[in-house]
Amino acid sequence: MDAVTATPASAASLEVSGLAFAYPDGHQALFGVDFSVARGERVALLGPNGAGKT
């Protein structure tokens, strides 16, 4: 894992940049995911059962 560096506050309550995840067997599930969620905004992750939303 890379170190997390604090940055100046922005309008977003949550900002993710360059998110990646791989399972222990090496299967890459996420790579290069960027998103931000503004204060008061709601976000839903949708997909079929077993798609890896957890």
Secondary structure as GFF3:
##gff-version 3
##sequence-region A 1 54
A	DSSP	beta_strand	12	22	.	.	.	ID=ss1
A	DSSP	beta_strand	28	38	.	.	.	ID=ss2
###
